[in-house]
Amino acid sequence: MDQALTPQNVELSDIYDKPEVITSLLYKKLLEKLDTSVRLLTEHRYFEANRALQHCNDILTRLGFGIKYEAGVLADQLETLYRYMFDRIHEANMKKNSAIIQEVRVIVKELDDAWTTAMQKAKDARGAFPLSTDQSEVAMALPQRNIPRFNPYQQREIEQEVYEYQQHKQEVHLKK
C-alpha cells in the first residue's frame, strides 16, 4: 500500500523532476496553515494568525505561478479559483473570521483530493511515480495556439518589486 505524500517521504529528486509533487505538497501545507490559522483565531492570537494567513496567500501565489496556461480553460478556471481563495483569505484576515477560512479549506481539500487521485491514476497508468517530465505527449494533445499566455501571478510579483523599488528610492531621496 502506498504511503501518503508528505515532505518527510518525498525524495529531493522527485521535487526537481516532478512539479506535480510540489503542487501536492503545497496543497497539504496550505491545509495545515489554514487549520493553524483557525486555531490561532479561536485562541485570540491575532498576530500569529495573521502570519499564518499571509503564508496561506504566499502558497496560493506559488500555486498560481505553477499554472500551465497552455492547458486552456481548465487553467483559467484554476487561476480564478486561486484568486477567489486569495481574496477570501485576505478578507478573513481583515475580519478575523474563521468561517471564511473554513470555506476556503473546503475548496482546498477538494483540490487536494482531486490532485491526489489524478496523481495516483497517472501512477497506475504509467507504472511509475506519477507523471514524467516529458511534456511532448501533453503538448500534442493540447490545441496549438500562437498567443502567448500571461501569468497574472507574475504580474503581481512584478508590481510588488516595482513598489518596493519605489519605496527604496523614496527612502534614499529622503535621506539626502
MDTraj code that builds the backbone (N, CA, C; nanometers):
import mdtraj as md
import numpy as np

residues = "MET ASP GLN ALA LEU THR PRO GLN ASN VAL GLU LEU SER ASP ILE TYR ASP LYS PRO GLU VAL ILE THR SER LEU LEU TYR LYS LYS LEU LEU GLU LYS LEU ASP THR SER VAL ARG LEU LEU THR GLU HIS ARG TYR PHE GLU ALA ASN ARG ALA LEU GLN HIS CYS ASN ASP ILE LEU THR ARG LEU GLY PHE GLY ILE LYS TYR GLU ALA GLY VAL LEU ALA ASP GLN LEU GLU THR LEU TYR ARG TYR MET PHE ASP ARG ILE HIS GLU ALA ASN MET LYS LYS ASN SER ALA ILE ILE GLN GLU VAL ARG VAL ILE VAL LYS GLU LEU ASP ASP ALA TRP THR THR ALA MET GLN LYS ALA LYS ASP ALA ARG GLY ALA PHE PRO LEU SER THR ASP GLN SER GLU VAL ALA MET ALA LEU PRO GLN ARG ASN ILE PRO ARG PHE ASN PRO TYR GLN GLN ARG GLU ILE GLU GLN GLU VAL TYR GLU TYR GLN GLN HIS LYS GLN GLU VAL HIS LEU LYS LYS".split()
xyz = np.array([
    [0.0845, -0.1190, 0.0000],
    [0.0000, 0.0000, 0.0000],
    [0.0885, 0.1246, 0.0000],
    [0.0508, 0.2237, -0.0796],
    [0.1308, 0.3447, -0.0910],
    [0.1152, 0.4326, 0.0311],
    [0.2255, 0.4961, 0.0625],
    [0.2291, 0.5877, 0.1751],
    [0.1758, 0.7237, 0.1297],
    [0.1118, 0.7963, 0.2197],
    [0.0631, 0.9306, 0.1874],
    [0.1816, 1.0213, 0.1585],
    [0.1626, 1.1132, 0.0661],
    [0.2683, 1.2050, 0.0276],
    [0.2852, 1.3129, 0.1343],
    [0.4034, 1.3204, 0.1915],
    [0.4371, 1.4227, 0.2905],
    [0.5777, 1.4721, 0.2607],
    [0.6153, 1.5895, 0.3133],
    [0.7523, 1.6365, 0.2910],
    [0.8579, 1.5383, 0.3429],
    [0.8228, 1.4598, 0.4426],
    [0.9196, 1.3678, 0.5017],
    [0.9481, 1.2469, 0.4129],
    [0.8537, 1.2059, 0.3285],
    [0.8771, 1.0861, 0.2487],
    [0.8942, 1.1144, 0.0997],
    [0.9263, 1.2374, 0.0639],
    [0.9496, 1.2732, -0.0752],
    [1.0997, 1.2846, -0.0980],
    [1.1453, 1.2205, -0.2020],
    [1.2860, 1.2312, -0.2393],
    [1.3110, 1.3681, -0.3018],
    [1.4293, 1.4211, -0.2816],
    [1.4649, 1.5505, -0.3384],
    [1.4552, 1.5473, -0.4906],
    [1.4931, 1.4356, -0.5514],
    [1.4857, 1.4253, -0.6973],
    [1.3415, 1.4340, -0.7463],
    [1.2456, 1.3845, -0.6670],
    [1.1046, 1.3944, -0.7052],
    [1.0595, 1.5393, -0.7121],
    [1.1093, 1.6207, -0.6223],
    [1.0700, 1.7613, -0.6193],
    [1.1211, 1.8337, -0.7435],
    [1.2440, 1.8031, -0.7846],
    [1.3010, 1.8707, -0.9008],
    [1.2495, 1.8146, -1.0328],
    [1.2267, 1.6844, -1.0381],
    [1.1883, 1.6205, -1.1637],
    [1.0384, 1.6182, -1.1884],
    [0.9599, 1.6321, -1.0848],
    [0.8150, 1.6167, -1.0983],
    [0.7427, 1.7328, -1.0297],
    [0.7120, 1.8378, -1.1043],
    [0.6472, 1.9546, -1.0435],
    [0.5113, 1.9234, -0.9819],
    [0.4472, 1.8153, -1.0263],
    [0.3172, 1.7801, -0.9685],
    [0.3301, 1.7412, -0.8219],
    [0.4489, 1.6939, -0.7820],
    [0.4731, 1.6610, -0.6411],
    [0.4761, 1.7899, -0.5587],
    [0.5374, 1.8928, -0.6141],
    [0.5417, 2.0222, -0.5451],
    [0.3996, 2.0744, -0.5246],
    [0.3168, 2.0636, -0.6269],
    [0.1777, 2.1086, -0.6153],
    [0.1064, 2.0347, -0.5030],
    [0.1252, 1.9046, -0.4976],
    [0.0615, 1.8251, -0.3923],
    [0.1084, 1.8687, -0.2539],
    [0.2377, 1.8900, -0.2394],
    [0.2916, 1.9340, -0.1101],
    [0.2402, 2.0726, -0.0728],
    [0.2262, 2.1604, -0.1719],
    [0.1732, 2.2944, -0.1444],
    [0.0281, 2.2882, -0.0975],
    [-0.0520, 2.2028, -0.1587],
    [-0.1903, 2.1867, -0.1125],
    [-0.1933, 2.1392, 0.0326],
    [-0.1091, 2.0430, 0.0647],
    [-0.1072, 1.9887, 0.2007],
    [-0.0604, 2.0940, 0.3017],
    [0.0401, 2.1723, 0.2647],
    [0.0883, 2.2780, 0.3536],
    [-0.0176, 2.3873, 0.3691],
    [-0.0889, 2.4171, 0.2621],
    [-0.1958, 2.5167, 0.2688],
    [-0.3055, 2.4712, 0.3648],
    [-0.3438, 2.3456, 0.3574],
    [-0.4434, 2.2920, 0.4511],
    [-0.3938, 2.3032, 0.5949],
    [-0.2682, 2.2705, 0.6156],
    [-0.2098, 2.2784, 0.7501],
    [-0.2125, 2.4219, 0.8030],
    [-0.1736, 2.5177, 0.7194],
    [-0.1710, 2.6583, 0.7615],
    [-0.3120, 2.7125, 0.7850],
    [-0.4087, 2.6690, 0.7052],
    [-0.5469, 2.7116, 0.7274],
    [-0.5973, 2.6604, 0.8615],
    [-0.5682, 2.5342, 0.8919],
    [-0.6079, 2.4777, 1.0218],
    [-0.5414, 2.5528, 1.1366],
    [-0.4139, 2.5840, 1.1197],
    [-0.3405, 2.6580, 1.2223],
    [-0.4018, 2.7957, 1.2442],
    [-0.4362, 2.8634, 1.1356],
    [-0.4921, 2.9984, 1.1491],
    [-0.6279, 2.9963, 1.2192],
    [-0.7097, 2.8955, 1.1919],
    [-0.8391, 2.8842, 1.2614],
    [-0.8154, 2.8657, 1.4108],
    [-0.7228, 2.7776, 1.4448],
    [-0.6922, 2.7523, 1.5864],
    [-0.6410, 2.8800, 1.6533],
    [-0.5521, 2.9514, 1.5860],
    [-0.4958, 3.0738, 1.6439],
    [-0.6022, 3.1828, 1.6604],
    [-0.6938, 3.1918, 1.5656],
    [-0.8013, 3.2908, 1.5788],
    [-0.8911, 3.2594, 1.6973],
    [-0.9216, 3.1320, 1.7183],
    [-1.0066, 3.0964, 1.8326],
    [-0.9354, 3.1215, 1.9649],
    [-0.8022, 3.1187, 1.9628],
    [-0.7232, 3.1477, 2.0829],
    [-0.6924, 3.2969, 2.0962],
    [-0.7455, 3.3780, 2.0047],
    [-0.7245, 3.5237, 2.0035],
    [-0.5768, 3.5603, 1.9914],
    [-0.5028, 3.4808, 1.9195],
    [-0.3614, 3.5079, 1.8909],
    [-0.3549, 3.5650, 1.7489],
    [-0.3987, 3.6899, 1.7369],
    [-0.4214, 3.7503, 1.6068],
    [-0.2937, 3.7744, 1.5271],
    [-0.1866, 3.8124, 1.5935],
    [-0.0615, 3.8373, 1.5222],
    [-0.0131, 3.7100, 1.4540],
    [-0.0152, 3.5986, 1.5282],
    [0.0293, 3.4716, 1.4712],
    [-0.0670, 3.4221, 1.3635],
    [-0.1960, 3.4442, 1.3837],
    [-0.2955, 3.4060, 1.2826],
    [-0.2734, 3.4860, 1.1546],
    [-0.2416, 3.6135, 1.1702],
    [-0.2121, 3.6987, 1.0559],
    [-0.0957, 3.6415, 0.9755],
    [0.0092, 3.6016, 1.0439],
    [0.1264, 3.5450, 0.9742],
    [0.0911, 3.4149, 0.9041],
    [0.0106, 3.3310, 0.9681],
    [-0.0302, 3.2040, 0.9066],
    [-0.1144, 3.2298, 0.7813],
    [-0.2041, 3.3277, 0.7885],
    [-0.2881, 3.3586, 0.6731],
    [-0.2071, 3.4229, 0.5603],
    [-0.1085, 3.5037, 0.5959],
    [-0.0198, 3.5583, 0.4932],
    [0.0569, 3.4459, 0.4245],
    [0.0990, 3.3485, 0.5032],
    [0.1684, 3.2334, 0.4456],
    [0.0746, 3.1571, 0.3520],
    [-0.0531, 3.1461, 0.3887],
    [-0.1515, 3.0817, 0.3009],
    [-0.1577, 3.1527, 0.1658],
    [-0.1603, 3.2845, 0.1685],
    [-0.1655, 3.3586, 0.0427],
    [-0.0351, 3.3464, -0.0351],
    [0.0771, 3.3351, 0.0344],
    [0.2043, 3.3091, -0.0342],
    [0.1991, 3.1747, -0.1068],
    [0.1420, 3.0750, -0.0423],
    [0.1296, 2.9425, -0.1036],
    [0.0381, 2.9493, -0.2255],
    [-0.0735, 3.0205, -0.2129],
    [-0.1640, 3.0343, -0.3273],
    [-0.0951, 3.1053, -0.4434],
    [-0.0143, 3.2045, -0.4127],
    [0.0600, 3.2739, -0.5174],
    [0.1552, 3.1776, -0.5865],
    [0.2236, 3.0956, -0.5081],
    [0.3154, 2.9964, -0.5659],
    [0.2390, 2.8958, -0.6518],
    [0.1230, 2.8535, -0.6056],
    [0.0401, 2.7633, -0.6862],
    [0.0003, 2.8309, -0.8173],
    [-0.0295, 2.9598, -0.8101],
    [-0.0646, 3.0340, -0.9310],
    [0.0494, 3.0400, -1.0297],
    [0.1721, 3.0529, -0.9787],
    [0.2889, 3.0539, -1.0667],
    [0.3031, 2.9216, -1.1411],
    [0.2546, 2.8139, -1.0815],
    [0.2699, 2.6822, -1.1421],
    [0.1658, 2.6478, -1.2466],
    [0.0683, 2.7341, -1.2658],
    [-0.0367, 2.7043, -1.3639],
    [0.0231, 2.7048, -1.5040],
    [-0.0074, 2.6014, -1.5783],
    [0.0347, 2.5914, -1.7187],
    [-0.0826, 2.6376, -1.8043],
    [-0.0746, 2.7597, -1.8536],
    [-0.1870, 2.8189, -1.9254],
    [-0.2109, 2.7557, -2.0618],
    [-0.1175, 2.6733, -2.1064],
    [-0.1374, 2.6020, -2.2318],
    [-0.2531, 2.5024, -2.2200],
    [-0.2910, 2.4676, -2.0983],
    [-0.3994, 2.3716, -2.0758],
    [-0.5362, 2.4303, -2.1092],
    [-0.5435, 2.5601, -2.1294],
    [-0.6681, 2.6219, -2.1745],
    [-0.7637, 2.6581, -2.0631],
    [-0.8894, 2.6242, -2.0821],
    [-0.9980, 2.6666, -1.9939],
    [-0.9764, 2.6186, -1.8507],
    [-0.9299, 2.4970, -1.8346],
    [-0.9076, 2.4433, -1.7005],
    [-0.8079, 2.5296, -1.6230],
    [-0.7020, 2.5718, -1.6897],
    [-0.6027, 2.6578, -1.6250],
    [-0.6642, 2.7918, -1.5859],
    [-0.7455, 2.8471, -1.6744],
    [-0.8115, 2.9745, -1.6444],
    [-0.9046, 2.9615, -1.5242],
    [-0.9775, 2.8507, -1.5176],
    [-1.0686, 2.8292, -1.4054],
    [-0.9919, 2.8089, -1.2749],
    [-0.8810, 2.7383, -1.2826],
    [-0.7989, 2.7174, -1.1638],
    [-0.7424, 2.8501, -1.1142],
    [-0.6991, 2.9334, -1.2079],
    [-0.6481, 3.0652, -1.1698],
    [-0.7570, 3.1484, -1.1018],
    [-0.8787, 3.1433, -1.1553],
    [-0.9911, 3.2156, -1.0952],
    [-1.0182, 3.1650, -0.9539],
    [-1.0111, 3.0348, -0.9367],
    [-1.0326, 2.9750, -0.8049],
    [-0.9234, 3.0180, -0.7066],
    [-0.7977, 3.0187, -0.7507],
    [-0.6879, 3.0635, -0.6645],
    [-0.7064, 3.2097, -0.6245],
    [-0.7454, 3.2929, -0.7206],
    [-0.7678, 3.4347, -0.6900],
    [-0.8820, 3.4522, -0.5896],
    [-0.9886, 3.3755, -0.6080],
    [-1.1021, 3.3814, -0.5157],
    [-1.0568, 3.3444, -0.3746],
    [-0.9829, 3.2343, -0.3630],
    [-0.9361, 3.1914, -0.2309],
    [-0.8410, 3.2949, -0.1710],
    [-0.7542, 3.3522, -0.2537],
    [-0.6624, 3.4563, -0.2080],
    [-0.7415, 3.5723, -0.1479],
    [-0.8420, 3.6182, -0.2206],
    [-0.9239, 3.7306, -0.1733],
    [-1.0015, 3.6950, -0.0464],
    [-1.0543, 3.5730, -0.0396],
    [-1.1292, 3.5304, 0.0793],
    [-1.0377, 3.5202, 0.2013],
    [-0.9171, 3.4699, 0.1822],
    [-0.8224, 3.4624, 0.2944],
    [-0.7868, 3.6026, 0.3413],
    [-0.7671, 3.6921, 0.2475],
    [-0.7376, 3.8311, 0.2836],
    [-0.8540, 3.8903, 0.3637],
    [-0.9756, 3.8657, 0.3181],
    [-1.0939, 3.9148, 0.3896],
    [-1.1033, 3.8529, 0.5291],
    [-1.0791, 3.7224, 0.5376],
    [-1.0833, 3.6540, 0.6679],
    [-0.9791, 3.7115, 0.7621],
    [-0.8646, 3.7454, 0.7087],
    [-0.7579, 3.8029, 0.7901],
    [-0.7976, 3.9412, 0.8417],
    [-0.8588, 4.0200, 0.7563],
    [-0.9001, 4.1544, 0.7970],
    [-1.0131, 4.1496, 0.9007],
    [-1.1072, 4.0580, 0.8814],
    [-1.2239, 4.0488, 0.9695],
    [-1.2036, 3.9522, 1.0858],
    [-1.0925, 3.8784, 1.0840],
    [-1.0648, 3.7749, 1.1862],
    [-1.1816, 3.6761, 1.1923],
    [-1.2213, 3.6272, 1.0749],
    [-1.3391, 3.5425, 1.0598],
    [-1.2970, 3.4013, 1.0207],
    [-1.3097, 3.3079, 1.1136],
    [-1.2682, 3.1701, 1.0864],
    [-1.3670, 3.0963, 0.9957],
    [-1.4914, 3.1428, 0.9850],
    [-1.5884, 3.0786, 0.8952],
    [-1.5440, 3.0922, 0.7493],
    [-1.4877, 3.2064, 0.7157],
    [-1.4374, 3.2267, 0.5795],
    [-1.3193, 3.1332, 0.5541],
    [-1.2350, 3.1170, 0.6534],
    [-1.1201, 3.0269, 0.6394],
    [-1.1685, 2.8839, 0.6177],
    [-1.2726, 2.8448, 0.6896],
    [-1.3283, 2.7099, 0.6726],
    [-1.3828, 2.6914, 0.5307],
    [-1.4436, 2.7952, 0.4769],
    [-1.4940, 2.7897, 0.3389],
    [-1.3793, 2.7627, 0.2414],
    [-1.2696, 2.8352, 0.2595],
    [-1.1522, 2.8161, 0.1738],
    [-1.0939, 2.6772, 0.1944],
    [-1.0934, 2.6309, 0.3185],
    [-1.0372, 2.4989, 0.3482],
    [-1.1114, 2.3880, 0.2737],
    [-1.2432, 2.4006, 0.2654],
    [-1.3233, 2.3011, 0.1927],
    [-1.2801, 2.2957, 0.0456],
    [-1.2600, 2.4115, -0.0138],
    [-1.2179, 2.4179, -0.1543],
    [-1.0797, 2.3552, -0.1712],
    [-0.9863, 2.3922, -0.0830],
    [-0.8501, 2.3392, -0.0927],
    [-0.8503, 2.1883, -0.0728],
    [-0.9304, 2.1394, 0.0206],
    [-0.9376, 1.9952, 0.0456],
    [-0.9872, 1.9219, -0.0786],
    [-1.0874, 1.9775, -0.1457],
    [-1.1372, 1.9158, -0.2690],
    [-1.0303, 1.9163, -0.3775],
    [-0.9577, 2.0269, -0.3903],
    [-0.8485, 2.0328, -0.4877],
    [-0.7398, 1.9311, -0.4547],
    [-0.7042, 1.9221, -0.3271],
    [-0.6011, 1.8275, -0.2844],
    [-0.6445, 1.6839, -0.3124],
    [-0.7683, 1.6511, -0.2799],
    [-0.8187, 1.5158, -0.3054],
    [-0.8180, 1.4840, -0.4548],
    [-0.8627, 1.5794, -0.5357],
    [-0.8648, 1.5585, -0.6810],
    [-0.7232, 1.5427, -0.7354],
    [-0.6313, 1.6254, -0.6853],
    [-0.4925, 1.6188, -0.7307],
    [-0.4297, 1.4850, -0.6920],
    [-0.4539, 1.4411, -0.5698],
    [-0.4004, 1.3132, -0.5229],
    [-0.4561, 1.1980, -0.6063],
    [-0.5848, 1.2028, -0.6361],
    [-0.6472, 1.0995, -0.7194],
    [-0.5864, 1.0989, -0.8593],
    [-0.5683, 1.2166, -0.9168],
    [-0.5091, 1.2258, -1.0507],
    [-0.3663, 1.1724, -1.0512],
    [-0.2896, 1.2046, -0.9479],
    [-0.1523, 1.1542, -0.9394],
    [-0.1520, 1.0022, -0.9277],
    [-0.2438, 0.9488, -0.8491],
    [-0.2500, 0.8032, -0.8319],
    [-0.2903, 0.7347, -0.9623],
    [-0.3870, 0.7922, -1.0330],
    [-0.4288, 0.7341, -1.1609],
    [-0.3146, 0.7387, -1.2618],
    [-0.2408, 0.8492, -1.2632],
    [-0.1266, 0.8595, -1.3542],
    [-0.0198, 0.7575, -1.3172],
    [0.0010, 0.7398, -1.1895],
    [0.0991, 0.6415, -1.1426],
    [0.0571, 0.5012, -1.1833],
    [-0.0694, 0.4692, -1.1636],
    [-0.1196, 0.3368, -1.2006],
    [-0.1108, 0.3141, -1.3513],
    [-0.1425, 0.4179, -1.4289],
    [-0.1414, 0.4052, -1.5749],
    [0.0002, 0.3909, -1.6298],
    [0.0959, 0.4584, -1.5692],
    [0.2332, 0.4562, -1.6188],
    [0.3213, 0.3556, -1.5464],
    [0.2764, 0.3147, -1.4291],
    [0.3570, 0.2212, -1.3519],
    [0.4768, 0.2858, -1.2856],
    [0.4772, 0.4167, -1.2798],
    [0.5877, 0.4892, -1.2168],
    [0.5283, 0.6014, -1.1351],
    [0.6091, 0.6659, -1.0545],
    [0.5608, 0.7748, -0.9698],
    [0.5528, 0.9011, -1.0493],
    [0.4487, 0.9732, -1.0372],
    [0.3283, 0.9840, -1.1154],
    [0.3488, 1.0201, -1.2618],
    [0.3864, 1.1404, -1.2982],
    [0.3978, 1.1808, -1.4372],
    [0.5430, 1.2049, -1.4730],
    [0.5752, 1.1831, -1.5979],
    [0.7117, 1.2107, -1.6416],
    [0.7257, 1.3598, -1.6675],
    [0.8496, 1.4028, -1.6817],
    [0.8726, 1.5437, -1.7118],
    [0.8683, 1.5685, -1.8617],
    [0.8520, 1.4630, -1.9422],
    [0.8423, 1.4776, -2.0868],
    [0.7061, 1.5373, -2.1209],
    [0.7074, 1.6585, -2.1725],
    [0.5825, 1.7292, -2.1996],
    [0.5340, 1.7099, -2.3429],
    [0.6035, 1.6284, -2.4229],
    [0.5674, 1.6158, -2.5640],
    [0.4279, 1.5570, -2.5817],
    [0.3914, 1.4561, -2.5009],
    [0.2584, 1.3965, -2.5122],
    [0.1507, 1.4986, -2.4782],
    [0.1744, 1.5745, -2.3740],
    [0.0775, 1.6761, -2.3323],
    [0.0657, 1.7832, -2.4391],
    [0.1781, 1.8279, -2.4917],
    [0.1772, 1.9341, -2.5918],
    [0.1021, 1.8913, -2.7175],
    [0.1151, 1.7647, -2.7568],
    [0.0461, 1.7168, -2.8760],
    [-0.1043, 1.7091, -2.8533],
    [-0.1462, 1.6841, -2.7305],
    [-0.2885, 1.6705, -2.7004],
    [-0.3586, 1.8054, -2.6895],
    [-0.2827, 1.9100, -2.6653],
    [-0.3416, 2.0423, -2.6475],
    [-0.3571, 2.1128, -2.7815],
    [-0.4606, 2.1955, -2.7945],
    [-0.4739, 2.2728, -2.9175],
    [-0.3586, 2.3719, -2.9283],
    [-0.3074, 2.3865, -3.0470],
    [-0.1942, 2.4759, -3.0676],
    [-0.2438, 2.6200, -3.0771],
    [-0.1799, 2.7070, -3.0031],
    [-0.2132, 2.8492, -3.0045],
    [-0.0852, 2.9269, -3.0309],
    [-0.0977, 3.0331, -3.1032],
    [0.0170, 3.1198, -3.1269],
    [0.0189, 3.2367, -3.0310],
    [-0.0799, 3.2439, -2.9436],
    [-0.0908, 3.3543, -2.8491],
    [-0.0196, 3.3156, -2.7199],
    [0.0847, 3.3898, -2.6817],
    [0.1498, 3.3575, -2.5541],
    [0.0575, 3.3925, -2.4384],
    [0.0543, 3.3055, -2.3396],
    [-0.0304, 3.3280, -2.2230],
    [0.0491, 3.4038, -2.1179],
    [-0.0168, 3.4969, -2.0513],
    [0.0466, 3.5760, -1.9473],
    [-0.0012, 3.5270, -1.8121],
    [0.0906, 3.5023, -1.7242],
    [0.0568, 3.4549, -1.5909],
    [0.0332, 3.5755, -1.5000],
    [-0.0904, 3.5958, -1.4522],
    [-0.1201, 3.7132, -1.3693],
    [-0.0454, 3.7132, -1.2362],
    [-0.0017, 3.5972, -1.1913],
    [0.0740, 3.5923, -1.0672],
    [0.2124, 3.6535, -1.0857],
    [0.2666, 3.6406, -1.2063],
    [0.3920, 3.7080, -1.2343],
    [0.3711, 3.8591, -1.2340],
    [0.2552, 3.9040, -1.2806],
    [0.2237, 4.0466, -1.2782],
    [0.2218, 4.0980, -1.1349],
    [0.1617, 4.0230, -1.0425],
    [0.1609, 4.0634, -0.9012],
    [0.3029, 4.0768, -0.8483],
    [0.3860, 3.9795, -0.8837],
    [0.5247, 3.9807, -0.8374],
    [0.5987, 4.1024, -0.8925],
    [0.5780, 4.1320, -1.0184],
    [0.6415, 4.2479, -1.0814],
    [0.5942, 4.3765, -1.0144],
    [0.4640, 4.3881, -0.9919],
    [0.4107, 4.5075, -0.9262],
    [0.4686, 4.5242, -0.7865],
    [0.4844, 4.4140, -0.7135],
    [0.5428, 4.4200, -0.5795],
    [0.6879, 4.4674, -0.5861],
    [0.7639, 4.4157, -0.6821],
    [0.9033, 4.4573, -0.6963],
    [0.9137, 4.6046, -0.7326],
    [0.8271, 4.6521, -0.8211],
    [0.8266, 4.7939, -0.8589],
    [0.7933, 4.8797, -0.7377],
    [0.6935, 4.8384, -0.6605],
    [0.6551, 4.9120, -0.5402],
    [0.7716, 4.9198, -0.4415],
    [0.8354, 4.8061, -0.4171],
    [0.9479, 4.8039, -0.3234],
    [1.0632, 4.8899, -0.3735],
    [1.0878, 4.8879, -0.5037],
    [1.1933, 4.9712, -0.5610],
    [1.1607, 5.1193, -0.5419],
    [1.0353, 5.1573, -0.5664],
    [0.9952, 5.2967, -0.5497],
    [1.0059, 5.3400, -0.4035],
    [0.9683, 5.2511, -0.3117],
    [0.9809, 5.2818, -0.1692],
    [1.1277, 5.3033, -0.1323],
    [1.2128, 5.2142, -0.1808],
    [1.3560, 5.2253, -0.1515],
    [1.4122, 5.3551, -0.2097],
    [1.3732, 5.3860, -0.3322],
    [1.4193, 5.5074, -0.3990],
    [1.3749, 5.6315, -0.3209],
    [1.2511, 5.6296, -0.2705],
    [1.1986, 5.7419, -0.1937],
    [1.2739, 5.7563, -0.0611],
    [1.3045, 5.6442, 0.0036],
    [1.3798, 5.6481, 0.1291],
    [1.5186, 5.7064, 0.1080],
    [1.5839, 5.6664, -0.0001],
    [1.7171, 5.7188, -0.0315],
    [1.7087, 5.8681, -0.0574],
    [1.6059, 5.9112, -0.1296],
    [1.5880, 6.0532, -0.1596],
    [1.5637, 6.1333, -0.0314],
    [1.4872, 6.0793, 0.0615],
    [1.4580, 6.1490, 0.1866],
    [1.5813, 6.1597, 0.2756],
    [1.6712, 6.0643, 0.2660],
    [1.7929, 6.0673, 0.3472],
    [1.8900, 6.1750, 0.3013],
    [1.8790, 6.2158, 0.1744],
    [1.9699, 6.3180, 0.1198],
    [1.9378, 6.4508, 0.1717],
])
top = md.Topology()
chain = top.add_chain()
for i, resn in enumerate(residues, 1):
    res = top.add_residue(resn, chain, resSeq=i)
    for name in ("N", "CA", "C"):
        top.add_atom(name, md.element.get_by_symbol(name[0]), res)
traj = md.Trajectory(xyz[None], top)
